């Protein structure tokens, strides 16, 4: 599954176009390497996403095409959240 689609389906980022923009800005890494919106994800991958002054590390648990809103958080596990210093 594409990175931008996973971020939308899992509701980490609300819109796919926004997920694409964040990836193009170089704010997402997959398993330590910079990721594009078209990067293919697999189960067990680790994503590091920079949201403003926060770094969020997420582990992909499962990849599903359709998921209900209340089940979206089962697709990933937040490994850690850290605040960035300026």
Biopython code that builds the backbone (N, CA, C, O; Angstrom):
import numpy as np
from Bio.PDB.StructureBuilder import StructureBuilder

atoms = [
    (1, "UNK", "N", (0.843, -1.181, 0.000)),
    (1, "UNK", "CA", (0.000, 0.000, 0.000)),
    (1, "UNK", "C", (0.888, 1.243, 0.000)),
    (1, "UNK", "O", (1.941, 1.272, 0.638)),
    (2, "UNK", "N", (0.447, 2.260, -0.721)),
    (2, "UNK", "CA", (1.197, 3.512, -0.781)),
    (2, "UNK", "C", (1.189, 4.213, 0.576)),
    (2, "UNK", "O", (0.240, 4.087, 1.350)),
    (3, "UNK", "N", (2.253, 4.946, 0.844)),
    (3, "UNK", "CA", (2.393, 5.679, 2.101)),
    (3, "UNK", "C", (1.267, 6.683, 2.301)),
    (3, "UNK", "O", (0.666, 6.727, 3.374)),
    (4, "UNK", "N", (0.970, 7.495, 1.279)),
    (4, "UNK", "CA", (-0.063, 8.522, 1.449)),
    (4, "UNK", "C", (-1.442, 7.910, 1.716)),
    (4, "UNK", "O", (-2.227, 8.459, 2.489)),
    (5, "UNK", "N", (-1.729, 6.789, 1.083)),
    (5, "UNK", "CA", (-3.012, 6.124, 1.305)),
    (5, "UNK", "C", (-3.094, 5.538, 2.717)),
    (5, "UNK", "O", (-4.137, 5.624, 3.366)),
    (6, "UNK", "N", (-1.990, 4.939, 3.194)),
    (6, "UNK", "CA", (-1.984, 4.390, 4.548)),
    (6, "UNK", "C", (-2.211, 5.484, 5.592)),
    (6, "UNK", "O", (-2.978, 5.294, 6.536)),
    (7, "UNK", "N", (-1.545, 6.628, 5.424)),
    (7, "UNK", "CA", (-1.690, 7.724, 6.381)),
    (7, "UNK", "C", (-3.131, 8.223, 6.441)),
    (7, "UNK", "O", (-3.615, 8.602, 7.507)),
    (8, "UNK", "N", (-3.817, 8.222, 5.296)),
    (8, "UNK", "CA", (-5.213, 8.654, 5.273)),
    (8, "UNK", "C", (-6.133, 7.602, 5.895)),
    (8, "UNK", "O", (-6.973, 7.933, 6.732)),
    (9, "UNK", "N", (-5.980, 6.349, 5.497)),
    (9, "UNK", "CA", (-6.859, 5.284, 5.992)),
    (9, "UNK", "C", (-6.701, 5.089, 7.499)),
    (9, "UNK", "O", (-7.678, 4.843, 8.206)),
    (10, "UNK", "N", (-5.465, 5.201, 7.984)),
    (10, "UNK", "CA", (-5.213, 5.029, 9.415)),
    (10, "UNK", "C", (-5.570, 6.280, 10.208)),
    (10, "UNK", "O", (-5.566, 6.267, 11.439)),
    (11, "UNK", "N", (-5.883, 7.370, 9.487)),
    (11, "UNK", "CA", (-6.266, 8.650, 10.074)),
    (11, "UNK", "C", (-5.145, 9.290, 10.895)),
    (11, "UNK", "O", (-5.409, 10.041, 11.834)),
    (12, "UNK", "N", (-3.902, 8.990, 10.540)),
    (12, "UNK", "CA", (-2.765, 9.702, 11.125)),
    (12, "UNK", "C", (-2.757, 11.110, 10.550)),
    (12, "UNK", "O", (-2.536, 12.083, 11.271)),
    (13, "UNK", "N", (-3.002, 11.211, 9.231)),
    (13, "UNK", "CA", (-3.180, 12.488, 8.551)),
    (13, "UNK", "C", (-4.544, 12.427, 7.882)),
    (13, "UNK", "O", (-4.883, 11.430, 7.245)),
    (14, "UNK", "N", (-5.330, 13.496, 8.026)),
    (14, "UNK", "CA", (-6.736, 13.448, 7.630)),
    (14, "UNK", "C", (-6.995, 13.342, 6.130)),
    (14, "UNK", "O", (-7.935, 12.664, 5.715)),
    (15, "UNK", "N", (-6.173, 14.005, 5.306)),
    (15, "UNK", "CA", (-6.417, 13.995, 3.867)),
    (15, "UNK", "C", (-5.206, 13.454, 3.119)),
    (15, "UNK", "O", (-4.063, 13.686, 3.513)),
    (16, "UNK", "N", (-5.469, 12.734, 2.039)),
    (16, "UNK", "CA", (-4.395, 12.129, 1.251)),
    (16, "UNK", "C", (-3.513, 13.186, 0.596)),
    (16, "UNK", "O", (-2.301, 12.999, 0.489)),
    (17, "UNK", "N", (-4.104, 14.288, 0.159)),
    (17, "UNK", "CA", (-3.299, 15.352, -0.461)),
    (17, "UNK", "C", (-2.356, 15.978, 0.558)),
    (17, "UNK", "O", (-1.227, 16.336, 0.223)),
    (18, "UNK", "N", (-2.808, 16.110, 1.783)),
    (18, "UNK", "CA", (-1.954, 16.640, 2.843)),
    (18, "UNK", "C", (-0.826, 15.659, 3.148)),
    (18, "UNK", "O", (0.312, 16.075, 3.363)),
    (19, "UNK", "N", (-1.126, 14.370, 3.168)),
    (19, "UNK", "CA", (-0.104, 13.343, 3.397)),
    (19, "UNK", "C", (0.950, 13.391, 2.294)),
    (19, "UNK", "O", (2.141, 13.225, 2.556)),
    (20, "UNK", "N", (0.507, 13.616, 1.067)),
    (20, "UNK", "CA", (1.426, 13.716, -0.069)),
    (20, "UNK", "C", (2.350, 14.925, 0.087)),
    (20, "UNK", "O", (3.552, 14.828, -0.157)),
    (21, "UNK", "N", (1.784, 16.062, 0.494)),
    (21, "UNK", "CA", (2.589, 17.265, 0.692)),
    (21, "UNK", "C", (3.630, 17.081, 1.791)),
    (21, "UNK", "O", (4.779, 17.496, 1.633)),
    (22, "UNK", "N", (3.240, 16.467, 2.892)),
    (22, "UNK", "CA", (4.164, 16.230, 4.008)),
    (22, "UNK", "C", (5.317, 15.336, 3.546)),
    (22, "UNK", "O", (6.471, 15.582, 3.896)),
    (23, "UNK", "N", (5.011, 14.306, 2.768)),
    (23, "UNK", "CA", (6.048, 13.411, 2.256)),
    (23, "UNK", "C", (6.987, 14.138, 1.305)),
    (23, "UNK", "O", (8.199, 13.930, 1.352)),
    (24, "UNK", "N", (6.439, 14.995, 0.437)),
    (24, "UNK", "CA", (7.264, 15.733, -0.515)),
    (24, "UNK", "C", (8.200, 16.724, 0.170)),
    (24, "UNK", "O", (9.258, 17.056, -0.364)),
    (25, "UNK", "N", (7.808, 17.196, 1.354)),
    (25, "UNK", "CA", (8.648, 18.121, 2.111)),
    (25, "UNK", "C", (9.772, 17.405, 2.853)),
    (25, "UNK", "O", (10.596, 18.053, 3.499)),
    (26, "UNK", "N", (9.816, 16.074, 2.769)),
    (26, "UNK", "CA", (10.878, 15.301, 3.411)),
    (26, "UNK", "C", (10.689, 15.143, 4.911)),
    (26, "UNK", "O", (11.663, 14.972, 5.644)),
    (27, "UNK", "N", (9.439, 15.199, 5.376)),
    (27, "UNK", "CA", (9.172, 15.114, 6.807)),
    (27, "UNK", "C", (8.796, 13.710, 7.264)),
    (27, "UNK", "O", (8.430, 13.513, 8.423)),
    (28, "UNK", "N", (8.882, 12.725, 6.358)),
    (28, "UNK", "CA", (8.555, 11.343, 6.709)),
    (28, "UNK", "C", (9.709, 10.433, 6.307)),
    (28, "UNK", "O", (10.241, 10.545, 5.203)),
    (29, "UNK", "N", (10.093, 9.528, 7.211)),
    (29, "UNK", "CA", (11.070, 8.495, 6.866)),
    (29, "UNK", "C", (10.439, 7.131, 7.127)),
    (29, "UNK", "O", (9.665, 6.960, 8.069)),
    (30, "UNK", "N", (10.780, 6.170, 6.284)),
    (30, "UNK", "CA", (10.322, 4.789, 6.443)),
    (30, "UNK", "C", (11.563, 3.940, 6.667)),
    (30, "UNK", "O", (12.434, 3.862, 5.801)),
    (31, "UNK", "N", (11.640, 3.310, 7.816)),
    (31, "UNK", "CA", (12.791, 2.482, 8.193)),
    (31, "UNK", "C", (14.114, 3.236, 8.030)),
    (31, "UNK", "O", (15.117, 2.662, 7.605)),
    (32, "UNK", "N", (14.104, 4.517, 8.369)),
    (32, "UNK", "CA", (15.326, 5.303, 8.371)),
    (32, "UNK", "C", (15.684, 6.012, 7.081)),
    (32, "UNK", "O", (16.624, 6.806, 7.061)),
    (33, "UNK", "N", (14.960, 5.748, 6.001)),
    (33, "UNK", "CA", (15.279, 6.431, 4.745)),
    (33, "UNK", "C", (14.120, 7.346, 4.339)),
    (33, "UNK", "O", (12.959, 7.013, 4.576)),
    (34, "UNK", "N", (14.429, 8.498, 3.728)),
    (34, "UNK", "CA", (13.380, 9.444, 3.331)),
    (34, "UNK", "C", (12.354, 8.772, 2.410)),
    (34, "UNK", "O", (12.704, 7.958, 1.556)),
    (35, "UNK", "N", (11.085, 9.130, 2.605)),
    (35, "UNK", "CA", (10.010, 8.476, 1.855)),
    (35, "UNK", "C", (9.249, 9.461, 0.992)),
    (35, "UNK", "O", (9.056, 10.621, 1.358)),
    (36, "UNK", "N", (8.824, 8.975, -0.157)),
    (36, "UNK", "CA", (7.925, 9.732, -1.030)),
    (36, "UNK", "C", (6.503, 9.238, -0.764)),
    (36, "UNK", "O", (6.299, 8.233, -0.083)),
    (37, "UNK", "N", (5.530, 9.956, -1.309)),
    (37, "UNK", "CA", (4.125, 9.560, -1.132)),
    (37, "UNK", "C", (3.856, 8.195, -1.759)),
    (37, "UNK", "O", (2.964, 7.471, -1.316)),
    (38, "UNK", "N", (4.623, 7.844, -2.784)),
    (38, "UNK", "CA", (4.394, 6.580, -3.493)),
    (38, "UNK", "C", (5.170, 5.400, -2.893)),
    (38, "UNK", "O", (5.099, 4.290, -3.421)),
    (39, "UNK", "N", (5.901, 5.623, -1.809)),
    (39, "UNK", "CA", (6.658, 4.541, -1.173)),
    (39, "UNK", "C", (5.709, 3.424, -0.752)),
    (39, "UNK", "O", (4.667, 3.679, -0.147)),
    (40, "UNK", "N", (6.074, 2.190, -1.074)),
    (40, "UNK", "CA", (5.235, 1.045, -0.722)),
    (40, "UNK", "C", (5.552, 0.596, 0.699)),
    (40, "UNK", "O", (6.710, 0.365, 1.047)),
    (41, "UNK", "N", (4.518, 0.479, 1.507)),
    (41, "UNK", "CA", (4.672, 0.047, 2.891)),
    (41, "UNK", "C", (4.364, -1.429, 3.020)),
    (41, "UNK", "O", (3.616, -1.998, 2.225)),
    (42, "UNK", "N", (4.957, -2.040, 4.038)),
    (42, "UNK", "CA", (4.603, -3.409, 4.385)),
    (42, "UNK", "C", (4.471, -3.485, 5.902)),
    (42, "UNK", "O", (4.925, -2.593, 6.619)),
    (43, "UNK", "N", (3.850, -4.553, 6.383)),
    (43, "UNK", "CA", (3.646, -4.692, 7.825)),
    (43, "UNK", "C", (4.996, -4.746, 8.536)),
    (43, "UNK", "O", (5.936, -5.379, 8.057)),
    (44, "UNK", "N", (5.080, -4.074, 9.688)),
    (44, "UNK", "CA", (6.315, -4.044, 10.454)),
    (44, "UNK", "C", (7.199, -2.846, 10.154)),
    (44, "UNK", "O", (8.182, -2.619, 10.860)),
    (45, "UNK", "N", (6.873, -2.071, 9.123)),
    (45, "UNK", "CA", (7.657, -0.871, 8.804)),
    (45, "UNK", "C", (7.511, 0.158, 9.920)),
    (45, "UNK", "O", (6.488, 0.227, 10.600)),
    (46, "UNK", "N", (8.569, 0.955, 10.089)),
    (46, "UNK", "CA", (8.549, 2.010, 11.101)),
    (46, "UNK", "C", (8.606, 3.368, 10.413)),
    (46, "UNK", "O", (9.524, 3.649, 9.642)),
    (47, "UNK", "N", (7.618, 4.201, 10.701)),
    (47, "UNK", "CA", (7.537, 5.533, 10.114)),
    (47, "UNK", "C", (7.913, 6.562, 11.168)),
    (47, "UNK", "O", (7.503, 6.450, 12.323)),
    (48, "UNK", "N", (8.693, 7.565, 10.774)),
    (48, "UNK", "CA", (8.966, 8.708, 11.642)),
    (48, "UNK", "C", (8.420, 9.928, 10.921)),
    (48, "UNK", "O", (8.864, 10.263, 9.823)),
    (49, "UNK", "N", (7.447, 10.591, 11.549)),
    (49, "UNK", "CA", (6.763, 11.725, 10.935)),
    (49, "UNK", "C", (6.999, 12.962, 11.792)),
    (49, "UNK", "O", (6.838, 12.925, 13.012)),
    (50, "UNK", "N", (7.386, 14.062, 11.138)),
    (50, "UNK", "CA", (7.586, 15.322, 11.857)),
    (50, "UNK", "C", (6.367, 16.206, 11.674)),
    (50, "UNK", "O", (6.075, 16.671, 10.572)),
    (51, "UNK", "N", (5.654, 16.430, 12.787)),
    (51, "UNK", "CA", (4.504, 17.327, 12.829)),
    (51, "UNK", "C", (4.934, 18.574, 13.581)),
    (51, "UNK", "O", (4.985, 18.552, 14.810)),
    (52, "UNK", "N", (5.242, 19.651, 12.891)),
    (52, "UNK", "CA", (5.627, 20.888, 13.556)),
    (52, "UNK", "C", (6.795, 20.680, 14.502)),
    (52, "UNK", "O", (7.914, 20.427, 14.057)),
    (53, "UNK", "N", (6.549, 20.784, 15.804)),
    (53, "UNK", "CA", (7.599, 20.627, 16.815)),
    (53, "UNK", "C", (7.556, 19.246, 17.472)),
    (53, "UNK", "O", (8.050, 19.079, 18.587)),
    (54, "UNK", "N", (6.970, 18.253, 16.790)),
    (54, "UNK", "CA", (6.841, 16.917, 17.353)),
    (54, "UNK", "C", (7.348, 15.873, 16.373)),
    (54, "UNK", "O", (7.105, 15.973, 15.170)),
    (55, "UNK", "N", (8.051, 14.874, 16.887)),
    (55, "UNK", "CA", (8.450, 13.714, 16.092)),
    (55, "UNK", "C", (7.636, 12.526, 16.591)),
    (55, "UNK", "O", (7.674, 12.198, 17.777)),
    (56, "UNK", "N", (6.905, 11.884, 15.693)),
    (56, "UNK", "CA", (6.083, 10.734, 16.061)),
    (56, "UNK", "C", (6.614, 9.512, 15.332)),
    (56, "UNK", "O", (6.731, 9.509, 14.106)),
    (57, "UNK", "N", (6.937, 8.465, 16.100)),
    (57, "UNK", "CA", (7.395, 7.207, 15.530)),
    (57, "UNK", "C", (6.246, 6.206, 15.600)),
    (57, "UNK", "O", (5.687, 5.958, 16.668)),
    (58, "UNK", "N", (5.901, 5.633, 14.439)),
    (58, "UNK", "CA", (4.745, 4.752, 14.314)),
    (58, "UNK", "C", (5.183, 3.432, 13.691)),
    (58, "UNK", "O", (5.977, 3.422, 12.751)),
    (59, "UNK", "N", (4.663, 2.306, 14.216)),
    (59, "UNK", "CA", (4.930, 0.988, 13.638)),
    (59, "UNK", "C", (3.662, 0.512, 12.941)),
    (59, "UNK", "O", (2.576, 0.560, 13.519)),
    (60, "UNK", "N", (3.800, 0.050, 11.691)),
    (60, "UNK", "CA", (2.657, -0.427, 10.908)),
    (60, "UNK", "C", (2.307, -1.844, 11.367)),
    (60, "UNK", "O", (3.129, -2.756, 11.276)),
    (61, "UNK", "N", (1.069, -2.018, 11.863)),
    (61, "UNK", "CA", (0.623, -3.339, 12.313)),
    (61, "UNK", "C", (-0.017, -4.140, 11.185)),
    (61, "UNK", "O", (0.278, -5.322, 11.010)),
    (62, "UNK", "N", (-0.892, -3.493, 10.425)),
    (62, "UNK", "CA", (-1.556, -4.192, 9.324)),
    (62, "UNK", "C", (-1.929, -3.201, 8.235)),
    (62, "UNK", "O", (-2.045, -2.000, 8.477)),
    (63, "UNK", "N", (-2.113, -3.726, 7.038)),
    (63, "UNK", "CA", (-2.488, -2.919, 5.880)),
    (63, "UNK", "C", (-3.826, -3.434, 5.366)),
    (63, "UNK", "O", (-3.929, -4.586, 4.945)),
    (64, "UNK", "N", (-4.844, -2.589, 5.399)),
    (64, "UNK", "CA", (-6.157, -2.969, 4.890)),
    (64, "UNK", "C", (-6.680, -1.853, 4.013)),
    (64, "UNK", "O", (-6.446, -0.678, 4.296)),
    (65, "UNK", "N", (-7.384, -2.207, 2.952)),
    (65, "UNK", "CA", (-7.903, -1.224, 2.005)),
    (65, "UNK", "C", (-9.019, -0.382, 2.601)),
    (65, "UNK", "O", (-9.064, 0.828, 2.382)),
    (66, "UNK", "N", (-9.913, -1.000, 3.345)),
    (66, "UNK", "CA", (-11.044, -0.292, 3.946)),
    (66, "UNK", "C", (-11.089, -0.590, 5.433)),
    (66, "UNK", "O", (-10.917, -1.732, 5.859)),
    (67, "UNK", "N", (-11.323, 0.452, 6.212)),
    (67, "UNK", "CA", (-11.397, 0.261, 7.658)),
    (67, "UNK", "C", (-12.381, 1.290, 8.221)),
    (67, "UNK", "O", (-12.449, 2.426, 7.752)),
    (68, "UNK", "N", (-13.145, 0.866, 9.241)),
    (68, "UNK", "CA", (-14.071, 1.801, 9.876)),
    (68, "UNK", "C", (-13.303, 2.762, 10.766)),
    (68, "UNK", "O", (-12.197, 2.462, 11.217)),
    (69, "UNK", "N", (-13.896, 3.916, 11.014)),
    (69, "UNK", "CA", (-13.230, 4.972, 11.782)),
    (69, "UNK", "C", (-12.780, 4.480, 13.160)),
    (69, "UNK", "O", (-11.671, 4.791, 13.593)),
    (70, "UNK", "N", (-13.630, 3.718, 13.849)),
    (70, "UNK", "CA", (-13.281, 3.256, 15.196)),
    (70, "UNK", "C", (-12.233, 2.142, 15.200)),
    (70, "UNK", "O", (-11.681, 1.819, 16.252)),
    (71, "UNK", "N", (-11.955, 1.557, 14.039)),
    (71, "UNK", "CA", (-10.927, 0.510, 13.958)),
    (71, "UNK", "C", (-9.617, 1.030, 13.366)),
    (71, "UNK", "O", (-8.646, 0.279, 13.272)),
    (72, "UNK", "N", (-9.577, 2.291, 12.970)),
    (72, "UNK", "CA", (-8.405, 2.842, 12.280)),
    (72, "UNK", "C", (-7.140, 2.784, 13.134)),
    (72, "UNK", "O", (-6.046, 2.591, 12.604)),
    (73, "UNK", "N", (-7.277, 2.949, 14.451)),
    (73, "UNK", "CA", (-6.092, 2.942, 15.303)),
    (73, "UNK", "C", (-5.499, 1.554, 15.515)),
    (73, "UNK", "O", (-4.445, 1.433, 16.139)),
    (74, "UNK", "N", (-6.146, 0.506, 15.013)),
    (74, "UNK", "CA", (-5.567, -0.836, 15.112)),
    (74, "UNK", "C", (-4.534, -1.084, 14.010)),
    (74, "UNK", "O", (-3.782, -2.057, 14.076)),
    (75, "UNK", "N", (-4.492, -0.202, 12.989)),
    (75, "UNK", "CA", (-3.554, -0.372, 11.882)),
    (75, "UNK", "C", (-2.122, -0.012, 12.261)),
    (75, "UNK", "O", (-1.183, -0.407, 11.570)),
    (76, "UNK", "N", (-1.944, 0.738, 13.354)),
    (76, "UNK", "CA", (-0.605, 1.184, 13.739)),
    (76, "UNK", "C", (-0.472, 1.262, 15.254)),
    (76, "UNK", "O", (-1.463, 1.278, 15.982)),
    (77, "UNK", "N", (0.775, 1.310, 15.709)),
    (77, "UNK", "CA", (1.090, 1.502, 17.121)),
    (77, "UNK", "C", (2.049, 2.667, 17.222)),
    (77, "UNK", "O", (3.045, 2.714, 16.500)),
    (78, "UNK", "N", (1.767, 3.606, 18.104)),
    (78, "UNK", "CA", (2.684, 4.721, 18.333)),
    (78, "UNK", "C", (3.797, 4.221, 19.240)),
    (78, "UNK", "O", (3.561, 3.851, 20.390)),
    (79, "UNK", "N", (5.028, 4.216, 18.699)),
    (79, "UNK", "CA", (6.187, 3.731, 19.447)),
    (79, "UNK", "C", (6.658, 4.806, 20.418)),
    (79, "UNK", "O", (6.873, 4.538, 21.600)),
    (80, "UNK", "N", (6.818, 6.045, 19.899)),
    (80, "UNK", "CA", (7.194, 7.150, 20.773)),
    (80, "UNK", "C", (6.828, 8.480, 20.149)),
    (80, "UNK", "O", (6.705, 8.614, 18.932)),
    (81, "UNK", "N", (6.659, 9.458, 21.026)),
    (81, "UNK", "CA", (6.417, 10.838, 20.616)),
    (81, "UNK", "C", (7.426, 11.686, 21.358)),
    (81, "UNK", "O", (7.571, 11.572, 22.575)),
    (82, "UNK", "N", (8.124, 12.538, 20.624)),
    (82, "UNK", "CA", (9.076, 13.411, 21.298)),
    (82, "UNK", "C", (8.954, 14.826, 20.777)),
    (82, "UNK", "O", (8.666, 15.048, 19.601)),
    (83, "UNK", "N", (9.176, 15.777, 21.665)),
    (83, "UNK", "CA", (9.108, 17.187, 21.314)),
    (83, "UNK", "C", (10.478, 17.627, 20.827)),
    (83, "UNK", "O", (11.502, 17.266, 21.407)),
    (84, "UNK", "N", (10.489, 18.411, 19.755)),
    (84, "UNK", "CA", (11.740, 18.925, 19.214)),
    (84, "UNK", "C", (12.089, 20.250, 19.875)),
    (84, "UNK", "O", (11.217, 21.093, 20.085)),
    (85, "UNK", "N", (13.355, 20.432, 20.199)),
    (85, "UNK", "CA", (13.839, 21.686, 20.773)),
    (85, "UNK", "C", (14.222, 22.635, 19.662)),
    (85, "UNK", "O", (14.679, 22.200, 18.605)),
    (86, "UNK", "N", (14.044, 23.915, 19.884)),
    (86, "UNK", "CA", (14.434, 24.888, 18.865)),
    (86, "UNK", "C", (15.749, 25.515, 19.187)),
    (86, "UNK", "O", (16.230, 26.361, 18.433)),
]
sb = StructureBuilder()
sb.init_structure("model")
sb.init_model(0)
sb.init_chain("A")
sb.init_seg("    ")
for serial, (resi, resn, name, xyz) in enumerate(atoms, 1):
    if name == "N":
        sb.init_residue(resn, " ", resi, " ")
    sb.init_atom(name, np.array(xyz, "f"), 0.0, 1.0, " ", f" {name:<3s}", serial, name[0])
structure = sb.get_structure()
